Amino acid sequence: MEDIKVLDNDYIAHTYGRFNVFINKGKGSLCYDENGKEYIDLGSGIAVNSFGICDDEWKNAVIEQLDKVSHTSNLYYSCPQAKLAKMLCERTGMKKVFFANSGAEANECAIKVARKYSSDKYGEGRSTIITLVNSFHGRTITTLSATGQDVFHKHFGPFTEGFKFAHAGDKDEINALVKEGGVCGIMIELVQGEGGVIPLDKAYVDEIVRLCKENDIILIVDEVQTGNGRTGKLYAFENFGIKPDVFTTAKGLAGGLPFGACVMGEKTQDVLGKGDHGSTFGGNPICAAGALSILSRIDDELLKGVTERSELIKKKLGAVPEVESVTGLGLMLGVSVKGVAAADIVNKAIEKGCIPLTAKTKVRLLPALNIPVPVLEKGLDLLIEAIKECVAAK
């Protein structure tokens, strides 16, 4: 590991605060370092490895496509891309899909869709998009501009114009921003992941839906982290009984390959025409084949299992006196422990053989959707030990 750490430090940009673990190989929800030490993975690559590490069915689908064609330009037709678009639309009631390489790119596309819809219908000057304080929509300059956290805005200005921020839950504030005029879109995460794993209040979401309908504003739901079964539904908006004009997704969609999608509904399906947007690698057939394997297996039985595992986690951690709260939906949960830094708990958990994540002041749990219950319980026991030891050492 020391050799790898030296190479990493010498040749990789220092953009990540890495934890002291080298993941050398893995299978399912178990991974191993260079010495063979076993770890229980409660992060799944930040909600990416939907069915765990090196899932066999996913791997075979990827290899089969790799043996056919690894890449073809979007100037030509592609079988896995077309089949995946059909599956996404049929399972969500949406109409059209643009494929990208990441969540940030999918969000960039959604922003363009909202602005072009308004420009086509109303002309120039109606281009503002409202997002929420504490949101996170990506690290490109425009998606950083849309992100409602000052910590991400240092050093990188000037930013893309046309974004305003409302505090989640404040109906008066978002109404006032809409009344100022010039608004073409409202973009929200139904669970603010990087912001601390905080679900939005349904009444607030319903108010946003009403504002969008009454003012012909495009409702964009950022499902980059919440999507693909993560919250116990195929997409989180189903938990709220709403249907967006556009939703974006990435992370767990292709089960470990870089892939994103901007999915458009009836109102927005024809906004983008030839030349309005594009991507060299978006919709790559290998990634699309992986995504087909993942999406086809997110069925009612799997989603029921996600919900059951979520309840198990909440019950087990809720019984720990040191735990203040557990927030989130499905297998996207944040654990608050008063007076102890989340990173300290994660470091202690890693020492014990369990790998959770952080989200601001919380320990974040994003295990594989199909993590075996005994493995999950063992991982939680290790996490609880870590929490107790960190609190005791305060």
ABEGO torsion letter per residue (X at the ends): XAAAAAAAAAABBBABBBBBBBBABBBEABBBBAAGBBBBBAAGGGGABAAEBGBAAAAAAAAAAAAABABBBAABBBAAAAAAAAAAAAAAGBABBBBBABAAAAAAAAAAAAAAAAAAAAEBGBABBBBBBGBBAEABAAAAAABABAAAABGAOBBBBGBBBBBBGBAAAAAAAAAAEGBABBBBBABBAAAGGBBBBAAAAAAAAAAAAAAGBBBBBBAAAABGGAAGBABAAAAAGBBBABBBBBGAAAGGBBBBBBBBBAAAAAABBBGABBBAABGBAAAAAAAAAAAAABBAAAAAAAAAAAAAAAAAAAABAABABBBEBEABBBBBBBGBBAAAAAAAAAAAGBBBBBBEABBBBBBBAABBAAAAAAAAAAAAAAAAAAAAAX
